[in-house]
Amino acid sequence: MKKVKQNAMEFADIAQTSFEEAFAQAQTAVEQLEGGEVSLQESIDLFEKGMRYIAHCSELLNSAELRIELLEKKGGEYTRTAHDVATE
């Protein structure tokens, strides 16, 4: 149960992370995994953490792509939506 709470807290923290920080955290996880100096359990935890950061980066990129598409469709005028406010 403790691990579930910890994972939920980490996931919430990741959701508040900027793209640049999330990308850096994912890179750090990869470097640690490639170093081969961690236990099997630590490797699994690092892999999971890295995948969460990568998923967050993907969500941020998708959101940015959508905003750009909307800007192009509206001739450069962009109106903020409730989704924009929620994801900032």
Secondary structure, 3 states (H helix, E strand, C coil): CHHHHHHHHHHHHHHCCCHHHHHHHHHHHHHHHHHCCCCHHHHHHHHHHHHHHHHHHHHHHHHHHHHHHHHHHCCCCCCCCHHHHHHC
